[in-house]
Amino acid sequence: MEETENIQHNDHNTAPGGEGEAALSGYLRAPTQYDQWQAACWQAARLERGGEYAEAGARWLKALSLSRTGADRHWCESRA
């Protein structure tokens, strides 16, 4: 019975609006444009290292569409 009491005692940390939810909110947010750009770049680079150049080119074009700076756009264009 004591174990059940401990579990119930700790449930307040994960209740809506509780401390646990605040701690997890950073992990549960929707990806930003930058997050998506970064993921596309990482995927493209991984594909290049694996020799999958056509697929990597498609990923670089995706990253290009998400680029926010001229330098990022130039890099993605050069890699695609």
HTML snippet that shows the backbone in 3Dmol.js (N, CA, C, O; Angstrom):
<script src="https://3Dmol.org/build/3Dmol-min.js"></script>
<div id="view" style="width:600px;height:400px;position:relative"></div>
<script>
const pdb = `
ATOM      1  N   MET A   1       0.832  -1.195   0.000  1.00  0.00           N
ATOM      2  CA  MET A   1       0.000   0.000   0.000  1.00  0.00           C
ATOM      3  C   MET A   1       0.873   1.254   0.000  1.00  0.00           C
ATOM      4  O   MET A   1       0.512   2.274  -0.586  1.00  0.00           O
ATOM      5  N   GLU A   2       2.009   1.164   0.656  1.00  0.00           N
ATOM      6  CA  GLU A   2       2.889   2.319   0.727  1.00  0.00           C
ATOM      7  C   GLU A   2       3.374   2.743  -0.660  1.00  0.00           C
ATOM      8  O   GLU A   2       3.474   3.939  -0.935  1.00  0.00           O
ATOM      9  N   GLU A   3       3.674   1.783  -1.535  1.00  0.00           N
ATOM     10  CA  GLU A   3       4.139   2.085  -2.889  1.00  0.00           C
ATOM     11  C   GLU A   3       3.075   2.866  -3.662  1.00  0.00           C
ATOM     12  O   GLU A   3       3.404   3.817  -4.371  1.00  0.00           O
ATOM     13  N   THR A   4       1.818   2.480  -3.534  1.00  0.00           N
ATOM     14  CA  THR A   4       0.716   3.177  -4.200  1.00  0.00           C
ATOM     15  C   THR A   4       0.633   4.610  -3.713  1.00  0.00           C
ATOM     16  O   THR A   4       0.401   5.527  -4.501  1.00  0.00           O
ATOM     17  N   GLU A   5       0.820   4.806  -2.427  1.00  0.00           N
ATOM     18  CA  GLU A   5       0.766   6.162  -1.880  1.00  0.00           C
ATOM     19  C   GLU A   5       1.876   7.020  -2.473  1.00  0.00           C
ATOM     20  O   GLU A   5       1.648   8.193  -2.766  1.00  0.00           O
ATOM     21  N   ASN A   6       3.064   6.467  -2.654  1.00  0.00           N
ATOM     22  CA  ASN A   6       4.161   7.227  -3.250  1.00  0.00           C
ATOM     23  C   ASN A   6       3.856   7.611  -4.687  1.00  0.00           C
ATOM     24  O   ASN A   6       4.162   8.727  -5.107  1.00  0.00           O
ATOM     25  N   ILE A   7       3.259   6.704  -5.443  1.00  0.00           N
ATOM     26  CA  ILE A   7       2.918   6.998  -6.828  1.00  0.00           C
ATOM     27  C   ILE A   7       1.887   8.105  -6.874  1.00  0.00           C
ATOM     28  O   ILE A   7       2.019   9.049  -7.653  1.00  0.00           O
ATOM     29  N   GLN A   8       0.877   7.997  -6.056  1.00  0.00           N
ATOM     30  CA  GLN A   8      -0.149   9.031  -6.028  1.00  0.00           C
ATOM     31  C   GLN A   8       0.444  10.354  -5.572  1.00  0.00           C
ATOM     32  O   GLN A   8       0.048  11.409  -6.067  1.00  0.00           O
ATOM     33  N   HIS A   9       1.367  10.317  -4.659  1.00  0.00           N
ATOM     34  CA  HIS A   9       1.994  11.535  -4.156  1.00  0.00           C
ATOM     35  C   HIS A   9       2.763  12.251  -5.269  1.00  0.00           C
ATOM     36  O   HIS A   9       2.781  13.481  -5.326  1.00  0.00           O
ATOM     37  N   ASN A  10       3.395  11.478  -6.150  1.00  0.00           N
ATOM     38  CA  ASN A  10       4.190  12.062  -7.223  1.00  0.00           C
ATOM     39  C   ASN A  10       3.359  12.474  -8.429  1.00  0.00           C
ATOM     40  O   ASN A  10       3.873  13.166  -9.309  1.00  0.00           O
ATOM     41  N   ASP A  11       2.100  12.076  -8.501  1.00  0.00           N
ATOM     42  CA  ASP A  11       1.262  12.412  -9.652  1.00  0.00           C
ATOM     43  C   ASP A  11       1.047  13.914  -9.801  1.00  0.00           C
ATOM     44  O   ASP A  11       0.783  14.383 -10.908  1.00  0.00           O
ATOM     45  N   HIS A  12       1.150  14.666  -8.740  1.00  0.00           N
ATOM     46  CA  HIS A  12       0.897  16.105  -8.859  1.00  0.00           C
ATOM     47  C   HIS A  12       1.919  16.785  -9.757  1.00  0.00           C
ATOM     48  O   HIS A  12       1.649  17.866 -10.281  1.00  0.00           O
ATOM     49  N   ASN A  13       3.075  16.183  -9.946  1.00  0.00           N
ATOM     50  CA  ASN A  13       4.098  16.788 -10.799  1.00  0.00           C
ATOM     51  C   ASN A  13       3.770  16.696 -12.286  1.00  0.00           C
ATOM     52  O   ASN A  13       4.321  17.461 -13.078  1.00  0.00           O
ATOM     53  N   THR A  14       2.896  15.788 -12.680  1.00  0.00           N
ATOM     54  CA  THR A  14       2.578  15.633 -14.086  1.00  0.00           C
ATOM     55  C   THR A  14       1.158  16.066 -14.413  1.00  0.00           C
ATOM     56  O   THR A  14       0.716  15.913 -15.551  1.00  0.00           O
ATOM     57  N   ALA A  15       0.446  16.595 -13.450  1.00  0.00           N
ATOM     58  CA  ALA A  15      -0.916  17.049 -13.688  1.00  0.00           C
ATOM     59  C   ALA A  15      -0.889  18.294 -14.563  1.00  0.00           C
ATOM     60  O   ALA A  15       0.091  19.039 -14.536  1.00  0.00           O
ATOM     61  N   PRO A  16      -1.948  18.539 -15.343  1.00  0.00           N
ATOM     62  CA  PRO A  16      -1.988  19.740 -16.179  1.00  0.00           C
ATOM     63  C   PRO A  16      -1.702  20.991 -15.357  1.00  0.00           C
ATOM     64  O   PRO A  16      -2.310  21.225 -14.313  1.00  0.00           O
ATOM     65  N   GLY A  17      -0.780  21.772 -15.847  1.00  0.00           N
ATOM     66  CA  GLY A  17      -0.408  22.990 -15.140  1.00  0.00           C
ATOM     67  C   GLY A  17       0.586  22.756 -14.025  1.00  0.00           C
ATOM     68  O   GLY A  17       1.032  23.711 -13.390  1.00  0.00           O
ATOM     69  N   GLY A  18       0.943  21.507 -13.771  1.00  0.00           N
ATOM     70  CA  GLY A  18       1.871  21.190 -12.692  1.00  0.00           C
ATOM     71  C   GLY A  18       3.314  21.431 -13.090  1.00  0.00           C
ATOM     72  O   GLY A  18       3.612  21.813 -14.222  1.00  0.00           O
ATOM     73  N   GLU A  19       4.186  21.204 -12.155  1.00  0.00           N
ATOM     74  CA  GLU A  19       5.616  21.398 -12.348  1.00  0.00           C
ATOM     75  C   GLU A  19       6.158  20.531 -13.480  1.00  0.00           C
ATOM     76  O   GLU A  19       6.987  20.990 -14.265  1.00  0.00           O
ATOM     77  N   GLY A  20       5.703  19.296 -13.573  1.00  0.00           N
ATOM     78  CA  GLY A  20       6.167  18.376 -14.605  1.00  0.00           C
ATOM     79  C   GLY A  20       5.814  18.847 -16.000  1.00  0.00           C
ATOM     80  O   GLY A  20       6.609  18.707 -16.930  1.00  0.00           O
ATOM     81  N   GLU A  21       4.622  19.406 -16.146  1.00  0.00           N
ATOM     82  CA  GLU A  21       4.212  19.902 -17.461  1.00  0.00           C
ATOM     83  C   GLU A  21       5.086  21.064 -17.890  1.00  0.00           C
ATOM     84  O   GLU A  21       5.465  21.152 -19.058  1.00  0.00           O
ATOM     85  N   ALA A  22       5.409  21.945 -16.980  1.00  0.00           N
ATOM     86  CA  ALA A  22       6.276  23.075 -17.310  1.00  0.00           C
ATOM     87  C   ALA A  22       7.651  22.585 -17.744  1.00  0.00           C
ATOM     88  O   ALA A  22       8.242  23.145 -18.668  1.00  0.00           O
ATOM     89  N   ALA A  23       8.160  21.564 -17.100  1.00  0.00           N
ATOM     90  CA  ALA A  23       9.465  21.028 -17.444  1.00  0.00           C
ATOM     91  C   ALA A  23       9.446  20.363 -18.818  1.00  0.00           C
ATOM     92  O   ALA A  23      10.444  20.408 -19.536  1.00  0.00           O
ATOM     93  N   LEU A  24       8.335  19.751 -19.190  1.00  0.00           N
ATOM     94  CA  LEU A  24       8.236  19.060 -20.471  1.00  0.00           C
ATOM     95  C   LEU A  24       7.840  19.975 -21.623  1.00  0.00           C
ATOM     96  O   LEU A  24       7.989  19.588 -22.782  1.00  0.00           O
ATOM     97  N   SER A  25       7.343  21.169 -21.343  1.00  0.00           N
ATOM     98  CA  SER A  25       6.819  22.022 -22.405  1.00  0.00           C
ATOM     99  C   SER A  25       7.869  22.337 -23.456  1.00  0.00           C
ATOM    100  O   SER A  25       7.523  22.482 -24.629  1.00  0.00           O
ATOM    101  N   GLY A  26       9.133  22.447 -23.084  1.00  0.00           N
ATOM    102  CA  GLY A  26      10.181  22.698 -24.052  1.00  0.00           C
ATOM    103  C   GLY A  26      10.396  21.543 -24.999  1.00  0.00           C
ATOM    104  O   GLY A  26      10.845  21.744 -26.128  1.00  0.00           O
ATOM    105  N   TYR A  27      10.088  20.349 -24.566  1.00  0.00           N
ATOM    106  CA  TYR A  27      10.262  19.165 -25.396  1.00  0.00           C
ATOM    107  C   TYR A  27       9.041  18.898 -26.271  1.00  0.00           C
ATOM    108  O   TYR A  27       9.149  18.188 -27.271  1.00  0.00           O
ATOM    109  N   LEU A  28       7.914  19.437 -25.924  1.00  0.00           N
ATOM    110  CA  LEU A  28       6.675  19.131 -26.617  1.00  0.00           C
ATOM    111  C   LEU A  28       6.255  20.211 -27.600  1.00  0.00           C
ATOM    112  O   LEU A  28       5.207  20.087 -28.234  1.00  0.00           O
ATOM    113  N   ARG A  29       7.039  21.257 -27.742  1.00  0.00           N
ATOM    114  CA  ARG A  29       6.651  22.346 -28.629  1.00  0.00           C
ATOM    115  C   ARG A  29       6.775  21.915 -30.085  1.00  0.00           C
ATOM    116  O   ARG A  29       7.517  20.988 -30.411  1.00  0.00           O
ATOM    117  N   ALA A  30       6.052  22.591 -30.937  1.00  0.00           N
ATOM    118  CA  ALA A  30       6.155  22.316 -32.368  1.00  0.00           C
ATOM    119  C   ALA A  30       7.512  22.793 -32.866  1.00  0.00           C
ATOM    120  O   ALA A  30       8.019  23.807 -32.387  1.00  0.00           O
ATOM    121  N   PRO A  31       8.106  22.084 -33.816  1.00  0.00           N
ATOM    122  CA  PRO A  31       9.414  22.507 -34.322  1.00  0.00           C
ATOM    123  C   PRO A  31       9.314  23.855 -35.032  1.00  0.00           C
ATOM    124  O   PRO A  31       8.370  24.110 -35.778  1.00  0.00           O
ATOM    125  N   THR A  32      10.289  24.696 -34.790  1.00  0.00           N
ATOM    126  CA  THR A  32      10.338  25.993 -35.445  1.00  0.00           C
ATOM    127  C   THR A  32      10.884  25.831 -36.857  1.00  0.00           C
ATOM    128  O   THR A  32      11.340  24.753 -37.238  1.00  0.00           O
ATOM    129  N   GLN A  33      10.834  26.907 -37.623  1.00  0.00           N
ATOM    130  CA  GLN A  33      11.400  26.878 -38.963  1.00  0.00           C
ATOM    131  C   GLN A  33      12.890  26.556 -38.890  1.00  0.00           C
ATOM    132  O   GLN A  33      13.409  25.805 -39.716  1.00  0.00           O
ATOM    133  N   TYR A  34      13.574  27.126 -37.901  1.00  0.00           N
ATOM    134  CA  TYR A  34      14.996  26.838 -37.726  1.00  0.00           C
ATOM    135  C   TYR A  34      15.226  25.365 -37.407  1.00  0.00           C
ATOM    136  O   TYR A  34      16.146  24.750 -37.946  1.00  0.00           O
ATOM    137  N   ASP A  35      14.399  24.798 -36.536  1.00  0.00           N
ATOM    138  CA  ASP A  35      14.516  23.369 -36.202  1.00  0.00           C
ATOM    139  C   ASP A  35      14.373  22.509 -37.456  1.00  0.00           C
ATOM    140  O   ASP A  35      15.124  21.554 -37.658  1.00  0.00           O
ATOM    141  N   GLN A  36      13.400  22.859 -38.293  1.00  0.00           N
ATOM    142  CA  GLN A  36      13.165  22.102 -39.516  1.00  0.00           C
ATOM    143  C   GLN A  36      14.332  22.259 -40.487  1.00  0.00           C
ATOM    144  O   GLN A  36      14.746  21.289 -41.123  1.00  0.00           O
ATOM    145  N   TRP A  37      14.860  23.467 -40.604  1.00  0.00           N
ATOM    146  CA  TRP A  37      16.015  23.724 -41.463  1.00  0.00           C
ATOM    147  C   TRP A  37      17.214  22.905 -40.994  1.00  0.00           C
ATOM    148  O   TRP A  37      17.883  22.250 -41.793  1.00  0.00           O
ATOM    149  N   GLN A  38      17.473  22.950 -39.701  1.00  0.00           N
ATOM    150  CA  GLN A  38      18.608  22.231 -39.142  1.00  0.00           C
ATOM    151  C   GLN A  38      18.467  20.721 -39.379  1.00  0.00           C
ATOM    152  O   GLN A  38      19.439  20.057 -39.738  1.00  0.00           O
ATOM    153  N   ALA A  39      17.268  20.185 -39.180  1.00  0.00           N
ATOM    154  CA  ALA A  39      17.035  18.758 -39.397  1.00  0.00           C
ATOM    155  C   ALA A  39      17.265  18.393 -40.865  1.00  0.00           C
ATOM    156  O   ALA A  39      17.866  17.360 -41.159  1.00  0.00           O
ATOM    157  N   ALA A  40      16.792  19.235 -41.785  1.00  0.00           N
ATOM    158  CA  ALA A  40      16.987  18.964 -43.208  1.00  0.00           C
ATOM    159  C   ALA A  40      18.470  18.974 -43.559  1.00  0.00           C
ATOM    160  O   ALA A  40      18.927  18.138 -44.339  1.00  0.00           O
ATOM    161  N   CYS A  41      19.224  19.908 -42.993  1.00  0.00           N
ATOM    162  CA  CYS A  41      20.671  19.970 -43.237  1.00  0.00           C
ATOM    163  C   CYS A  41      21.381  18.732 -42.707  1.00  0.00           C
ATOM    164  O   CYS A  41      22.232  18.166 -43.393  1.00  0.00           O
ATOM    165  N   TRP A  42      21.046  18.313 -41.514  1.00  0.00           N
ATOM    166  CA  TRP A  42      21.663  17.123 -40.930  1.00  0.00           C
ATOM    167  C   TRP A  42      21.349  15.891 -41.768  1.00  0.00           C
ATOM    168  O   TRP A  42      22.221  15.056 -42.011  1.00  0.00           O
ATOM    169  N   GLN A  43      20.096  15.784 -42.208  1.00  0.00           N
ATOM    170  CA  GLN A  43      19.706  14.638 -43.027  1.00  0.00           C
ATOM    171  C   GLN A  43      20.455  14.646 -44.357  1.00  0.00           C
ATOM    172  O   GLN A  43      20.940  13.609 -44.810  1.00  0.00           O
ATOM    173  N   ALA A  44      20.547  15.820 -44.977  1.00  0.00           N
ATOM    174  CA  ALA A  44      21.245  15.927 -46.255  1.00  0.00           C
ATOM    175  C   ALA A  44      22.715  15.543 -46.104  1.00  0.00           C
ATOM    176  O   ALA A  44      23.254  14.812 -46.934  1.00  0.00           O
ATOM    177  N   ALA A  45      23.352  16.021 -45.071  1.00  0.00           N
ATOM    178  CA  ALA A  45      24.762  15.711 -44.850  1.00  0.00           C
ATOM    179  C   ALA A  45      24.957  14.207 -44.611  1.00  0.00           C
ATOM    180  O   ALA A  45      25.910  13.611 -45.113  1.00  0.00           O
ATOM    181  N   ARG A  46      24.051  13.607 -43.845  1.00  0.00           N
ATOM    182  CA  ARG A  46      24.134  12.163 -43.585  1.00  0.00           C
ATOM    183  C   ARG A  46      23.972  11.381 -44.876  1.00  0.00           C
ATOM    184  O   ARG A  46      24.686  10.406 -45.109  1.00  0.00           O
ATOM    185  N   LEU A  47      23.039  11.803 -45.714  1.00  0.00           N
ATOM    186  CA  LEU A  47      22.819  11.126 -46.990  1.00  0.00           C
ATOM    187  C   LEU A  47      24.039  11.267 -47.905  1.00  0.00           C
ATOM    188  O   LEU A  47      24.415  10.318 -48.593  1.00  0.00           O
ATOM    189  N   GLU A  48      24.651  12.447 -47.912  1.00  0.00           N
ATOM    190  CA  GLU A  48      25.867  12.641 -48.708  1.00  0.00           C
ATOM    191  C   GLU A  48      26.969  11.691 -48.255  1.00  0.00           C
ATOM    192  O   GLU A  48      27.635  11.060 -49.076  1.00  0.00           O
ATOM    193  N   ARG A  49      27.155  11.595 -46.944  1.00  0.00           N
ATOM    194  CA  ARG A  49      28.192  10.698 -46.419  1.00  0.00           C
ATOM    195  C   ARG A  49      27.928   9.253 -46.800  1.00  0.00           C
ATOM    196  O   ARG A  49      28.862   8.462 -46.934  1.00  0.00           O
ATOM    197  N   GLY A  50      26.662   8.905 -46.974  1.00  0.00           N
ATOM    198  CA  GLY A  50      26.294   7.556 -47.369  1.00  0.00           C
ATOM    199  C   GLY A  50      26.299   7.348 -48.877  1.00  0.00           C
ATOM    200  O   GLY A  50      25.984   6.259 -49.356  1.00  0.00           O
ATOM    201  N   GLY A  51      26.656   8.391 -49.630  1.00  0.00           N
ATOM    202  CA  GLY A  51      26.717   8.270 -51.076  1.00  0.00           C
ATOM    203  C   GLY A  51      25.379   8.396 -51.781  1.00  0.00           C
ATOM    204  O   GLY A  51      25.292   8.126 -52.979  1.00  0.00           O
ATOM    205  N   GLU A  52      24.346   8.794 -51.077  1.00  0.00           N
ATOM    206  CA  GLU A  52      23.005   8.937 -51.661  1.00  0.00           C
ATOM    207  C   GLU A  52      22.807  10.387 -52.099  1.00  0.00           C
ATOM    208  O   GLU A  52      22.080  11.151 -51.463  1.00  0.00           O
ATOM    209  N   TYR A  53      23.469  10.749 -53.198  1.00  0.00           N
ATOM    210  CA  TYR A  53      23.552  12.149 -53.600  1.00  0.00           C
ATOM    211  C   TYR A  53      22.241  12.721 -54.133  1.00  0.00           C
ATOM    212  O   TYR A  53      21.942  13.889 -53.886  1.00  0.00           O
ATOM    213  N   ALA A  54      21.469  11.941 -54.844  1.00  0.00           N
ATOM    214  CA  ALA A  54      20.186  12.439 -55.357  1.00  0.00           C
ATOM    215  C   ALA A  54      19.239  12.785 -54.207  1.00  0.00           C
ATOM    216  O   ALA A  54      18.611  13.843 -54.202  1.00  0.00           O
ATOM    217  N   GLU A  55      19.149  11.886 -53.246  1.00  0.00           N
ATOM    218  CA  GLU A  55      18.279  12.143 -52.081  1.00  0.00           C
ATOM    219  C   GLU A  55      18.832  13.294 -51.246  1.00  0.00           C
ATOM    220  O   GLU A  55      18.071  14.100 -50.712  1.00  0.00           O
ATOM    221  N   ALA A  56      20.146  13.368 -51.134  1.00  0.00           N
ATOM    222  CA  ALA A  56      20.763  14.477 -50.395  1.00  0.00           C
ATOM    223  C   ALA A  56      20.428  15.810 -51.063  1.00  0.00           C
ATOM    224  O   ALA A  56      20.135  16.797 -50.390  1.00  0.00           O
ATOM    225  N   GLY A  57      20.475  15.824 -52.388  1.00  0.00           N
ATOM    226  CA  GLY A  57      20.131  17.045 -53.121  1.00  0.00           C
ATOM    227  C   GLY A  57      18.712  17.498 -52.828  1.00  0.00           C
ATOM    228  O   GLY A  57      18.456  18.692 -52.676  1.00  0.00           O
ATOM    229  N   ALA A  58      17.790  16.547 -52.748  1.00  0.00           N
ATOM    230  CA  ALA A  58      16.393  16.875 -52.424  1.00  0.00           C
ATOM    231  C   ALA A  58      16.297  17.457 -51.012  1.00  0.00           C
ATOM    232  O   ALA A  58      15.530  18.391 -50.776  1.00  0.00           O
ATOM    233  N   ARG A  59      17.065  16.911 -50.084  1.00  0.00           N
ATOM    234  CA  ARG A  59      17.068  17.425 -48.709  1.00  0.00           C
ATOM    235  C   ARG A  59      17.664  18.828 -48.657  1.00  0.00           C
ATOM    236  O   ARG A  59      17.180  19.683 -47.914  1.00  0.00           O
ATOM    237  N   TRP A  60      18.728  19.070 -49.453  1.00  0.00           N
ATOM    238  CA  TRP A  60      19.321  20.419 -49.482  1.00  0.00           C
ATOM    239  C   TRP A  60      18.316  21.421 -50.044  1.00  0.00           C
ATOM    240  O   TRP A  60      18.259  22.562 -49.587  1.00  0.00           O
ATOM    241  N   LEU A  61      17.527  21.007 -51.025  1.00  0.00           N
ATOM    242  CA  LEU A  61      16.506  21.908 -51.564  1.00  0.00           C
ATOM    243  C   LEU A  61      15.426  22.196 -50.517  1.00  0.00           C
ATOM    244  O   LEU A  61      14.916  23.313 -50.432  1.00  0.00           O
ATOM    245  N   LYS A  62      15.089  21.192 -49.733  1.00  0.00           N
ATOM    246  CA  LYS A  62      14.136  21.403 -48.634  1.00  0.00           C
ATOM    247  C   LYS A  62      14.719  22.399 -47.641  1.00  0.00           C
ATOM    248  O   LYS A  62      14.027  23.314 -47.196  1.00  0.00           O
ATOM    249  N   ALA A  63      15.998  22.221 -47.292  1.00  0.00           N
ATOM    250  CA  ALA A  63      16.661  23.144 -46.370  1.00  0.00           C
ATOM    251  C   ALA A  63      16.699  24.544 -46.966  1.00  0.00           C
ATOM    252  O   ALA A  63      16.518  25.530 -46.251  1.00  0.00           O
ATOM    253  N   LEU A  64      16.936  24.637 -48.275  1.00  0.00           N
ATOM    254  CA  LEU A  64      16.949  25.934 -48.947  1.00  0.00           C
ATOM    255  C   LEU A  64      15.617  26.653 -48.767  1.00  0.00           C
ATOM    256  O   LEU A  64      15.585  27.857 -48.514  1.00  0.00           O
ATOM    257  N   SER A  65      14.525  25.914 -48.898  1.00  0.00           N
ATOM    258  CA  SER A  65      13.194  26.527 -48.745  1.00  0.00           C
ATOM    259  C   SER A  65      12.936  27.004 -47.325  1.00  0.00           C
ATOM    260  O   SER A  65      12.065  27.846 -47.104  1.00  0.00           O
ATOM    261  N   LEU A  66      13.681  26.479 -46.362  1.00  0.00           N
ATOM    262  CA  LEU A  66      13.507  26.863 -44.957  1.00  0.00           C
ATOM    263  C   LEU A  66      14.552  27.867 -44.480  1.00  0.00           C
ATOM    264  O   LEU A  66      14.480  28.341 -43.346  1.00  0.00           O
ATOM    265  N   SER A  67      15.522  28.195 -45.335  1.00  0.00           N
ATOM    266  CA  SER A  67      16.622  29.087 -44.947  1.00  0.00           C
ATOM    267  C   SER A  67      16.110  30.489 -44.653  1.00  0.00           C
ATOM    268  O   SER A  67      15.200  30.994 -45.310  1.00  0.00           O
ATOM    269  N   ARG A  68      16.726  31.105 -43.640  1.00  0.00           N
ATOM    270  CA  ARG A  68      16.330  32.458 -43.252  1.00  0.00           C
ATOM    271  C   ARG A  68      17.391  33.500 -43.568  1.00  0.00           C
ATOM    272  O   ARG A  68      17.088  34.693 -43.600  1.00  0.00           O
ATOM    273  N   THR A  69      18.612  33.082 -43.798  1.00  0.00           N
ATOM    274  CA  THR A  69      19.680  34.051 -44.058  1.00  0.00           C
ATOM    275  C   THR A  69      20.280  33.800 -45.430  1.00  0.00           C
ATOM    276  O   THR A  69      20.174  32.705 -45.983  1.00  0.00           O
ATOM    277  N   GLY A  70      20.903  34.820 -45.962  1.00  0.00           N
ATOM    278  CA  GLY A  70      21.558  34.694 -47.254  1.00  0.00           C
ATOM    279  C   GLY A  70      22.665  33.658 -47.227  1.00  0.00           C
ATOM    280  O   GLY A  70      22.832  32.899 -48.181  1.00  0.00           O
ATOM    281  N   ALA A  71      23.418  33.623 -46.145  1.00  0.00           N
ATOM    282  CA  ALA A  71      24.508  32.652 -46.025  1.00  0.00           C
ATOM    283  C   ALA A  71      23.966  31.225 -46.023  1.00  0.00           C
ATOM    284  O   ALA A  71      24.544  30.342 -46.657  1.00  0.00           O
ATOM    285  N   ASP A  72      22.862  30.994 -45.316  1.00  0.00           N
ATOM    286  CA  ASP A  72      22.254  29.660 -45.284  1.00  0.00           C
ATOM    287  C   ASP A  72      21.739  29.272 -46.666  1.00  0.00           C
ATOM    288  O   ASP A  72      21.924  28.140 -47.112  1.00  0.00           O
ATOM    289  N   ARG A  73      21.084  30.230 -47.345  1.00  0.00           N
ATOM    290  CA  ARG A  73      20.574  29.958 -48.689  1.00  0.00           C
ATOM    291  C   ARG A  73      21.723  29.606 -49.633  1.00  0.00           C
ATOM    292  O   ARG A  73      21.628  28.654 -50.408  1.00  0.00           O
ATOM    293  N   HIS A  74      22.808  30.380 -49.565  1.00  0.00           N
ATOM    294  CA  HIS A  74      23.962  30.130 -50.422  1.00  0.00           C
ATOM    295  C   HIS A  74      24.535  28.733 -50.155  1.00  0.00           C
ATOM    296  O   HIS A  74      24.845  28.001 -51.095  1.00  0.00           O
ATOM    297  N   TRP A  75      24.674  28.367 -48.896  1.00  0.00           N
ATOM    298  CA  TRP A  75      25.226  27.052 -48.550  1.00  0.00           C
ATOM    299  C   TRP A  75      24.337  25.932 -49.117  1.00  0.00           C
ATOM    300  O   TRP A  75      24.833  24.986 -49.730  1.00  0.00           O
ATOM    301  N   CYS A  76      23.041  26.050 -48.908  1.00  0.00           N
ATOM    302  CA  CYS A  76      22.112  25.007 -49.381  1.00  0.00           C
ATOM    303  C   CYS A  76      22.126  24.924 -50.903  1.00  0.00           C
ATOM    304  O   CYS A  76      22.119  23.825 -51.456  1.00  0.00           O
ATOM    305  N   GLU A  77      22.145  26.063 -51.590  1.00  0.00           N
ATOM    306  CA  GLU A  77      22.211  26.072 -53.051  1.00  0.00           C
ATOM    307  C   GLU A  77      23.484  25.403 -53.542  1.00  0.00           C
ATOM    308  O   GLU A  77      23.462  24.652 -54.517  1.00  0.00           O
ATOM    309  N   SER A  78      24.576  25.672 -52.875  1.00  0.00           N
ATOM    310  CA  SER A  78      25.863  25.091 -53.261  1.00  0.00           C
ATOM    311  C   SER A  78      25.881  23.584 -53.081  1.00  0.00           C
ATOM    312  O   SER A  78      26.477  22.870 -53.888  1.00  0.00           O
ATOM    313  N   ARG A  79      25.239  23.096 -52.039  1.00  0.00           N
ATOM    314  CA  ARG A  79      25.232  21.662 -51.756  1.00  0.00           C
ATOM    315  C   ARG A  79      24.249  20.937 -52.663  1.00  0.00           C
ATOM    316  O   ARG A  79      24.500  19.796 -53.049  1.00  0.00           O
ATOM    317  N   ALA A  80      23.131  21.576 -53.013  1.00  0.00           N
ATOM    318  CA  ALA A  80      22.113  20.927 -53.847  1.00  0.00           C
ATOM    319  C   ALA A  80      22.644  20.788 -55.245  1.00  0.00           C
ATOM    320  O   ALA A  80      21.952  20.266 -56.119  1.00  0.00           O
TER     321      ALA A  80
END
`;
const viewer = $3Dmol.createViewer("view");
viewer.addModel(pdb, "pdb");
viewer.setStyle({}, {cartoon: {color: "spectrum"}});
viewer.zoomTo();
viewer.render();
</script>
